[in-house]
Amino acid sequence: MTYRGFHYRVTLPLLALCGGLWTLVGAAVSVVVPVVALCGVVVVFTFPWDNWAVHKRLWDFPEDRLLFRIDRLPIEEIAFFVLQTLQVAFLTMSLCALRPLDRVADVDFSQSNLMVMGLSIAVWLTTGVLTKQWRANRRHLRYAWHLFYWFLPVIVLQWMFGYNILIARIPEITIATIAIGGILSIADIWAVRKGIWFFDSSQITGVYVAGILPWEEVAFFFTTSLLVAQSILVLAPASLR
């Protein structure tokens, strides 16, 4: 099976299901603009992360399963960024439409939050520099470090600026994260067994789900689903939250 075949069988039907639910509950069409904007942000943010990992052979894809690559990434992998973003965003906003809130909070861009953001970024960059040698001696932690170092700071910053928005939507965030993260993890087990992509065993901890999928890969699906669910809530117009 090819990578695009995986999209035909899994990600596109899942998107159709989430989009169908969004249409069924009558969610506002105006959410499309922030969703499209979020897709662009996700591609720009995730491309260098994924491209570096393929360069380091942390994971890769057989050439005969692909259409073509942009730099080191298959076009199907870039499409995956967009498809997952759409799935999570439409599901999250559908759930919000099913449980409207009386009071809607806004993003907090106060001076104190901006100062804390700057400090947090400085700590993040400093941590990356100071742990370089430590990480070099622990090759088996590369996937876990690469995942959490890149994505967790963004999740933390979202809570700093959007606490009042996100705390009110914990049920929607949780359902969307577990649903999409869980489905994609199960589909990934199937994809690895089909040989659509593979991992370097020396760069993972060696703990597997279903005997074949690295736990770090499962963590990736849940972490990115959480990130998208929170992002669309922060980006969406206040009337749609």
VEXMAR-876787 format. One record per residue: residue in three letters; x, y, z of N, C-alpha, C, O in turn. Coordinates in steps of 0.001 Angstrom, whole numbers, padded with zeros to 6 digits, always signed. Atoms other than C-alpha are relative to their C-alpha. Layout:
N
ALAXYZXYZXYZXYZ/...
//
This chain:
241
MET+000842-001196+000000+000000+000000+000000+000882+001253+000000+001901+001289+000689/THR-000738-001251+000064+001245+003507-000814-000465+000951+001102-001487+000724+001749/TYR+000374-001004-000991+001178+006531+001477-001316+000667-000404-002176+000895+000446/ARG+001261-000610+000426-001561+008118-000622-001160-000979+000175-002292-000566+000424/GLY+001023+000996-000257-003457+004833-000323-000447+000035+001453-001617-000205+001754/PHE+000340-000155-001420-003312+005321+003450-000957+001176+000179-001914+001096+000950/HIS+000911-001153-000081-004914+008738+002995-001392-000365-000522-002397-000004+000091/TYR+001295+000391+000569-007663+007273+000785-000807-000854+000969-002030-000736+001043/ARG+000682+000978-000855-008458+004580+003353-000253+000496+001423-001174+000031+002093/VAL+000085-000389-001412-007965+006422+006651-000253+001493+000198-001308+001889+000693/THR+000070-001404-000391-007322+010141+006853-001108+000773-000713-001768+001614-000103/LEU+001079-000706+000714-009715+011344+004156-001390-000429+000481-002239+000439+000681/PRO+001295+000376-000591-012674+009238+005423-000211+000594+001393-001322+000997+001737/LEU+000130-000595-001327-011936+010479+008949-000302+001491-000105-001092+002022+000675/LEU+000298-001420+000220-011912+014061+007668-001442+000183-000440-002117+001108+000013/ALA+001384-000089+000458-015217+013461+005891-000967-000163+001175-001998+000507+001238/LEU+000840+000222-001181-016681+012184+009171-000031+001238+000884-001098+001658+001331/CYS-000065-001203-000842-015486+015207+011150-000665+001190-000683-001384+001962-000049/GLY+000645-001078+000741-016543+017616+008415-001499-000181-000080-002249+000794-000023/GLY+001432+000278+000028-019921+015914+008176-000661+000349+001317-001764+000895+001334/LEU+000546-000356-001310-020457+016306+011918-000086+001507+000151-001070+002032+000672/TRP-000011-001461-000065-019483+019976+011671-001177+000595-000769-001807+001549-000313/THR+001141-000452+000803-022091+020458+008940-001318-000352+000677-002254+000447+000687/LEU+001235+000496-000613-024710+018413+010793-000432+000837+001199-001621+001098+001379/VAL+000355-000764-001199-024539+020435+014008-000205+001476-000308-000561+002256+000575/GLY+000233-001378+000393-024753+023668+012057+001038+000973+000511+000730+002134+000779/ALA-001076-000888-000444-021404+025060+013150+000203+001127-001012+000030+000932-002215/ALA-000099-001187+000847-020732+028554+011790+001059-000152-001083+002152-000662-000837/VAL-000929+000059+001128-019090+028798+008368+001195+000917+000232+002264+000691-000335/SER-001081-000959-000239-016979+031694+009655+001225-000643+000660+002296-000039+000704/VAL-001150+000675-000604-014763+029150+011430+000988-000472-001063+002129-000804-000742/VAL-000862+000491+001075-013337+028156+008034+001263+000844-000127+002344+000306-000366/VAL-001161-000889+000149-011038+031193+007913+001081-000313+001031+002233-000510+000645/PRO-001051+000360-000952-009230+030465+011209+000510-001424-000177+001671-001702+000124/VAL-000453+001372+000243-009109+026765+010308+001032-000028-001123+002059-000696-001002/VAL-000953-000063+001117-007384+027512+006990+001298+000664+000454+002388+000219+000094/ALA-001191-000673-000517-005016+029922+008758+000807-000950+000883+002036-000970+000832/LEU-000680+000952-000879-004233+027241+011324+000739-001066-000805+001835-001481-000426/CYS-000668+000980+000867-003417+024752+008547+001341+000544-000487+002342-000173-000507/GLY-001237-000619+000454-000829+027186+007213+001042+000067+001106+002220-000205+000875/VAL-000913-000082-001141+000691+027697+010661+000571-001379+000322+001765-001513+000589/VAL-000436+001367-000316+000853+023939+011274+001059-000472-000996+002065-001060-000598/VAL-000972+000429+001009+002667+023291+007989+001339+000701+000217+002389+000059+000194/VAL-001227-000770-000199+005197+026071+008615+000729-000452+001268+001958-000531+001287/PHE-000600+000375-001279+005768+024948+012215+000509-001439+000002+001552-001733+000586/THR-000322+001424-000071+005864+021192+011635+001011-000434-001052+001760-001385-000829/PHE-000892+000412+001083+007803+021033+008349+001458-000128+000455+002056-001181+000234/PRO-001413+000150-000402+011273+021778+009831+000199-001094+001042+001236-001758+001052/TRP-000084+001051-001024+010576+019438+012773+000061-001377-000655+000924-002191-000326/ASP+000081+001293+000680+009649+016517+010524+001163-000178-000973+001727-001267-001086/ASN-001078+000061+000973+012240+017341+007885+001329-000355+000675+002108-001143+000140/TRP-001219+000304-000749+015041+017262+010478+000024-001468+000415+001059-002129+000336/ALA+000079+001398-000450+013834+013895+011786+000291-000969-001141+000975-001973-000943/VAL-000274+000854+001153+013884+012368+008301+001471+000104-000382+002091-000894-000749/HIS-001425-000192+000281+017337+013856+007722+000863-000859+000926+001872-001421+000501/LYS-000736+000797-000984+018527+012104+010900-000396-001477-000055+000118-002292+000711/ARG+000468+001380+000166+016749+008911+009770-000705-000514+001254-000749-001718+001505/LEU+000792+000415-001155+014702+008913+012961-001185-000821-000488-001549-001834+000109/TRP+000979+000785+000762+011946+007762+010618+000153+000346-001470+000746+001367-001818/ASP-000070-000270+001436+011637+007535+006861-001061-000822-000720-001825-001560-000098/PHE+001055+000584+000822+009490+006270+003995+000620-000665-001235+001486-000069-001875/PRO-000515+000640+001224+010207+003761+001194-000375+000819-001235-001511+001279-001357/GLU+000235-000847+001170+010541+005605-002113-001130-000523-000886-001842+000264-001511/ASP+001021+000549+000891+008223+003221-003948-001418+000170+000539-002384-000211-000121/ARG+001330-000259-000572+005349+004228-001623-000415+001461-000136-001485+001850+000332/LEU+000205-001449+000014+005578+007954-002416-000194+000540-001408+000193-000087-002395/LEU+000079-000726+001268+004693+010406-005160+001284+000784-000220+001984+000550-001206/PHE-001245-000764+000077+007545+012874-004566+000255+000672+001344-000619+000685+002211/ARG-000379-000671-001240+009357+014768-001812+000242+001489-000240+000660+001896-001324/ILE-000420-001396-000052+009757+018433-001000+001102+000057+001044+000852-000138+002234/ASP-001195+000210-000808+013267+018546+000406+000013-001473+000401+000132-002332-000473/ARG-000040+001408-000402+013203+015340+002503-001384-000568+000299-001527-001770+000519/LEU+001328+000460-000408+009468+015173+003219-000871-000405-001184-000944+000326-002172/PRO+000966+000384+001034+006971+013235+001083-001151+001000-000033-001545+001529+001006/ILE+001149-000900+000114+004140+015392-000234-001177-000549+000792-002006+000209+001294/GLU+001079+000627-000777+001815+012885+001444+000140+000295+001494-000858+000375+002210/GLU-000229-000329-001401+003425+013670+004809-000453+001429+000286-001052+001706+001326/ILE+000456-001386-000155+002805+017376+004329-001525+000046-000028-002141+000792+000733/ALA+001460+000088+000039-000787+016536+003383-000547-000508+001326-001620-000092+001763/PHE+000452+000529-001289-001042+014595+006637-000118+001114+001036-001059+001119+001830/PHE+000088-001128-000935-000299+017788+008610-001348+000703-000147-002032+000991+000834/VAL+001222-000746+000287-003223+019499+006934-001238-000818+000355-002182-000302+000954/LEU+001170+000848-000241-005620+016559+007160-000272-000171+001490-001421-000087+001924/GLN+000205+000136-001441-005052+016013+010877-000496+001311+000609-001360+001307+001485/THR+000435-001303-000500-005440+019732+011524-001491+000215-000275-002231+000660+000602/LEU+001408-000156+000349-008767+019789+009695-000888-000929+000830-001956-000527+001293/GLN+000782+000957-000788-009992+016672+011495-000231+000509+001416-001364+000566+001893/VAL+000111-000437-001393-009250+017984+014962-000775+001310+000104-001614+001467+000991/ALA+000662-001303-000059-010413+021527+014232-001508-000130-000211-002285+000453+000545/PHE+001427+000156+000251-013768+020495+012768-000695-000745+001133-001817-000400+001505/LEU+000603+000730-001110-014411+018006+015560-000117+000891+001233-001146+000897+001908/THR+000016-000887-001166-013487+020532+018246-001106+001040-000106-001848+001262+000851/MET+001011-001041+000166-015717+023250+016817-001405-000592-000049-002363+000069+000355/SER+001308+000667-000031-018570+020768+016315-000438-000234+001438-001594-000001+001792/LEU+000312+000241-001409-018391+019834+019985-000349+001300+000726-001221+001323+001594/CYS+000315-001306-000596-018367+023514+020943-001404+000453-000385-002127+001026+000430/ALA+001341-000385+000462-021489+024090+018852-001080-000785+000737-002190-000288+000929/LEU+000967+000821-000732-023213+021258+020735-000134+000425+001457-001100+000057+002126/ARG+000046-000467-001401-022431+022921+024086+000375+001482+000062+001465+001833+000513/PRO-000293-001433-000025-022663+026691+023724+000149+000517+001427-000499+000022+002350/LEU-000252-000579-001309-021400+028787+026629-000655+001372+000110-000768+002099-000877/ASP+000618-001309-000227-023099+031810+028170+001043+001112-000016+000815+002186-000573/ARG-001064-000990-000066-019850+033639+028836+001203-000501-000781+001634-001640-000600/VAL-001127+000384+000844-016985+033588+026358+001201+000879+000342+001118+002107+000300/ALA-001212-000735-000364-013472+034568+027395+000778+000396-001249+000453-000026-002359/ASP-000844-000426+001113-010817+036209+025231+001460-000280+000345+001795-000589+001488/VAL-001429+000227-000190-007078+035817+024766+000581+001122+000847+000246+002291+000658/ASP-000596-000967-000917-005026+037544+027468+001408+000365-000461+002360-000382-000238/PHE-001299-000480+000451-002202+039557+025905+000506+001119+000913+001036+002124+000440/SER-000452-001008-000959-001409+041501+029060+001520+000083-000004+002200-000839-000454/GLN-001443-000208-000011+002077+042898+029569+000708-001080+000817+001784-001545+000442/SER-000623+001029-000838+002800+040398+032336+000110-001328-000745+001116-002027-000625/ASN-000033+001241+000775+001917+037484+030052+001066+000062-001091+001750-000927-001355/LEU-001017-000157+001031+004138+038859+027302+001402-000127+000582+002299-000687-000049/MET-001308+000108-000653+007026+039143+029734+000305-001456+000360+001427-001929+000179/VAL-000191+001409-000345+006513+035580+030948+000273-000816-001261+001069-001755-001232/MET-000241+000690+001252+006372+034428+027330+001460+000150-000428+002105-000823-000818/GLY-001389-000241+000364+009726+036036+026616+000949-000794+000873+001917-001374+000381/LEU-000833+000763-000928+011232+034450+029719-000071-001492-000310+000942-002189-000266/SER+000188+001425+000306+009777+031048+028790+000775-000396-001250+001383-001466-001292/ILE-000742+000287+001233+011277+031217+025295+001498-000028+000279+002217-000867-000262/ALA-001418-000033-000357+014662+032135+026770+000411-001277+000731+001476-001835+000469/VAL-000277+001238-000737+014497+029164+029158+000011-001187-000949+000856-002075-000838/TRP+000104+001086+000990+013455+026881+026283+001274-000087-000842+001831-001171-001017/LEU-001201-000012+000834+016387+027936+024090+001241-000373+000809+002106-001104+000329/THR-001145+000300-000857+018853+027767+026976+000059-001491+000329+001133-002093+000342/THR+000069+001435-000293+017679+024258+027864+000512-000817-001179+001237-001796-000999/GLY-000460+000707+001189+018271+023142+024289+001509+000030-000137+002125-000970-000508/VAL-001455-000141+000116+021838+024469+024336+000717-000792+001089+001693-001488+000812/LEU-000681+000624-001129+022752+023158+027794-000100-001524-000004+000744-002204+000581/THR+000193+001460-000001+021445+019645+027143+000551-000668-001260+000351-001866-001458/LYS-000465+000553+001276+023139+019170+023770+000887-001234+000191+000670-002260-000454/GLN-000908+001129-000211+025924+016904+025048-000724-001163+000686-000500-002327+000356/TRP+000773+001038-000701+023566+015034+027385-000839-000793-000983-000926-002018-000889/ARG+000836+000669+001003+021275+014269+024459+000842-000826-000972+000427-001894-001421/ALA-000869+000717+000931+024170+013237+022240+000411-001359+000553+000658-002296-000207/ASN-000386+001258-000642+025040+010516+024753-001180-000925+000253-001009-002029+000768/ARG+001215+000791-000233+021460+009243+024882-000835-000042-001288-001942+000491-001361/ARG+000607+000057+001332+020589+008501+021276-001408-000593+000029-002257-000217-000780/HIS+001298+000672-000060+017633+006310+022294-001135+000931+000442-002311+000585+000330/LEU+001017-000970-000428+015846+009394+023666-000304+001044-001080-001070+001978-000844/ARG+000091-001056+001011+016042+011336+020406-001441+000299-000414-001826+001466-000491/TYR+001380-000256+000436+012417+010857+019286-000778+000696+001114-001452+001696+000865/ALA+000753-000590-001109+010972+011623+022735+000398+001449+000224-000461+002314+000401/TRP-000466-001379-000199+013150+014720+023150-000453+000890-001151-000957+001992-000935/HIS+000366-000773+001180+012514+015902+019610-001480+000363+000013-001854+001462-000396/LEU+001442-000238-000066+008761+015600+020150-000359+001023+001069-000982+002043+000776/PHE+000469-000828-001111+008323+017179+023554+000696+001350+000056+000082+002339+000456/TYR-000694-001285-000003+010976+019877+023223-000616+000959-001002-000650+002166-000762/TRP+000546-000841+001063+009329+021162+020047-001435+000431+000280-001801+001580+000031/PHE+001438-000264-000088+005633+020923+020941-000497+000448+001375-001394+001286+001455/LEU+000537-000327-001318+005162+021158+024714+000078+001489+000351-000860+002007+000957/PRO-000023-001428-000321+006350+024792+025029-001163+000777-000621-001669+001724-000019/VAL+001121-000688+000648+003644+025861+022567-001288-000248+000774-002098+000661+000960/ILE+001195+000324-000784+000981+024053+024574-000030+000821+001290-001079+001328+001686/VAL-000092-000790-001233+002188+025788+027740-000315+001459-000279-001058+002082+000480/LEU+000266-001399+000345+002156+029205+026043-001482+000226-000297-002031+001273+000047/GLN+001429-000130+000269-001399+028589+024842-000796+000141+001296-001743+000925+001374/TRP+000696-000103-001285-002499+028073+028428+000292+001323+000694-000551+001837+001429/MET-000316-001296-000602-000720+031239+029500-000902+001090-000567-001427+001916+000179/PHE+000782-001052+000644-002585+033384+026966-001497-000299-000056-002327+000610-000067/GLY+001408+000345+000207-005817+031449+026669-000604-000824+001102-001524-001604+000856/TYR+000475+000837-001108-006395+029943+030110-001513+000023+000123-002144-001031+000202/ASN+001449-000109-000202-009943+031253+030451-000797-000635-001140-001898-001142-000928/ILE+000651+000640+001147-010835+030010+026973+000099-001513+000123-000893-002226-000027/LEU-000255+001439+000018-009280+026579+027349-000618-000722+001190-001119-001836+001040/ILE+000548+000668-001184-010420+025804+030900-001494-000232-000148-002029-001218+000360/ALA+001442+000151+000198-014034+026337+029854-000335-001073-001022-001464-001561-001080/ARG+000232+000981+001067-013604+023916+026954+000802-001293+000209+001125-001994-000750/ILE-000727+001244-000294-011765+021080+028698-000706-001234-000562-000033-002081-001149/PRO+000657+001199+000553-014448+018499+027731+000189-000133-001512+000474-001223-002008/GLU-000142+000043+001454-014276+019424+024035+001445-000312-000413+001689-001100-001327/ILE-001418+000249+000289-010471+019496+024023+000344-001464+000257+001031-002098-000545/THR-000297+001385-000378-010303+016124+025763-000583-000994-000997+000103-001921-001428/ILE+000650+000928+000934-012794+014394+023468+000686+000031-001362+000975-001017-001938/ALA-000631-000124+001315-011215+015751+020276+001403-000612+000007+001792-001289-000944/THR-001363+000524-000091-007698+014854+021440+000009-001524+000062+000767-002177-000656/ILE+000036+001453-000156-008565+011319+022513-000542-000674-001255-000027-001709-001679/ALA+000618+000609+001180-010770+010626+019479+000968-000050-001180+001225-001120-001732/ILE-000885-000041+001168-008385+011766+016748+001346-000653+000311+001874-001400-000512/GLY-001265+000621-000380-005226+010764+018601-000098-001509+000049+000812-002212-000391/GLY+000191+001448-000092-006618+007308+019276-000189-000660-001351+000418-001692-001634/ILE+000258+000568+001330-007905+006671+015761+001270-000021-000844+001570-001020-001498/LEU-001227-000065+000797-004664+007818+014136+001073-000954+000530+001861-001491-000249/SER-000961+000952-000559-002595+005699+016530-000310-001420-000466+000592-002166-000846/ILE+000398+001336+000473-004568+002579+015622+000309-000139-001488+000813-001172-001931/ALA-000288+000040+001436-004276+003444+011932+001500-000091-000258+001932-000711-001230/ASP-001449+000017+000168-000528+003961+012386+000568-001409+000201+001521-001800-000474/ILE-000426+001388-000189-000116+000414+013695-000151-000769-001309+000743-001510-001716/TRP+000277+000643+001289-001668-000811+010460+000986+000472-001064+001496-000331-001846/ALA-000893-000565+001009+000481+001549+008360+001424-000528+000155+002084-000834-000838/VAL-001353+000522-000225+003732+000391+009981+000083-001457-000430+001078-001880-001019/ARG+000020+001396+000426+002764-003219+009415-000010-000124-001523+000496-001098-002079/LYS+000025-000013+001466+002152-002340+005766+001291+000557-000590+001487+000522-001805/GLY-001282-000504+000477+005604-000767+005555-000052+001359-000657+000813+001679-001472/ILE+000108-001334+000608+004450+002738+004623+001057+000939+000583+001568+001808-000123/TRP-001112-000716-000612+006946+004226+007088+000617-000892+001056+000035-001900+001457/PHE-000732+000831-000948+009497+002891+009544+000844+000889+000899+001046+002067+000605/PHE-000743-000746-001007+011576+003959+012549+001376-000622+000229+001576-001820+000029/ASP-001336+000464-000354+015221+003708+013552-000035-000458+001458-000232+000360+002357/SER+000128+000555-001345+015246+001407+016593+001039+000550+000971+000846+000475+002185/SER-001035-000543-000884+018421+003053+017934-000350+001390+000513+000321+001900+001410/GLN+000359-001359-000392+016660+006431+018278-001334+000061+000738-001903+001139+000909/ILE+001212+000076-000809+013624+005276+020257+000298-000835+001236+001287-001567+001273/THR-000283+000667-001277+013357+003883+023771-000216-001504-000056+000283-002229+000804/GLY+000210+001437+000130+012202+000464+022595-001268-000504+000652-001483-001713+000737/VAL+001305+000377-000559+008783+000494+024270-001032+000135-001109-001190+001207-001694/TYR+000898+000027+001147+006144-000501+021725-001452-000225+000426-001731-000879+001431/VAL+001430+000248-000137+002352-000415+021500-000377-001027-001051-000010-000893-002218/ALA+000391+001094+000897+000854-003558+019962+001215-000694-000609+001123-001303-001675/GLY-001200+000696+000430+004397-004851+019605+000705+000573-001203+001682-000010-001673/ILE-000594-000530+001229+005225-002599+016647+000112+001521-000034+000991+002057-000709/LEU+000025-001463+000093+004435+001090+017239+000705+000616+001207+000295+000373+002341/PRO-000680-000645-001126+006880+003150+019350-000966+000874+000801-001817+001552+000226/TRP+000894-000819-000827+005151+004825+022288+000141+001473-000351-000808+002245-000214/GLU-000209-001397+000379+006691+008080+021104-000911+000402-001158-001355+001548-001233/GLU+000881-000294+001128+004623+007835+017918-001436+000200+000475-002146+001069-000031/VAL+001331-000187-000594+001436+007428+019944-000063+001362+000688-001040+002097+000546/ALA-000054-001302-000674+002476+010417+022048-000065+001137-001009-000651+002184-000733/PHE+000040-001025+001044+002973+012374+018823-001440+000305-000414-001820+001473-000507/PHE+001371-000218+000459-000643+011860+017702-000849+000703+001051-001648+001581+000723/PHE+000795-000633-001042-002115+012813+021057+000492+001427+000282-000313+002324+000532/THR-000547-001335-000249+000234+015776+021548-000414+000975-001091-000840+002092-000799/THR+000365-000907+001092-000423+017241+018114-001507+000223-000075-001951+001314-000433/SER+001453-000187-000024-004171+016636+018395-000389+001000+001088-001248+001856+000876/LEU+000238-000964-001076-004160+018485+021724+000390+001398-000432-000336+002357-000173/LEU-000490-001295+000450-002142+021298+020187-000968+000655-000981-001234+001853-000889/VAL+000933-000541+000985-004568+021707+017283-001322+000379+000656-001880+001435+000357/ALA+001273-000292-000666-007673+021524+019501+000087+001319+000762-000833+002135+000707/GLN-000160-001244-000747-006316+024294+021723+000218+001180-000938-000275+002280-000685/SER-000307-001088+000930-005053+026333+018773-001259+000559-000641-001417+001776-000743/ILE+001192-000491+000693-008406+026500+017003-000914+000761+000963-001605+001697+000561/LEU+000805-000728-000976-010125+027584+020205+000571+001388+000260-000181+002349+000428/VAL-000635-001298-000217-007603+030378+020714-000176+000901-001222-000363+002110-001083/LEU+000070-000778+001240-007788+031471+017057-001427+000352-000422-001647+001365-001086/ALA+001371-000200+000466-011545+031197+016549-000606+001288+000561-000254+001707+001664/PRO+000696-001172-000512-013750+034284+016877-000710-000321+001315-001182-001441+001513/ALA+000577+000231-001329-015112+034713+020416-001407-000575-000083-001794-001381+000764/SER+001385+000461+000126-018675+034077+019200-000112-001491-000301-001183-002078-000145/LEU+000034+001415+000364-017702+030547+018097+000600-000901+001076+000645-002121+000912/ARG-000644+000792-001044-016004+029444+021305-001011-000532+000992-000641-001223+001941/
//
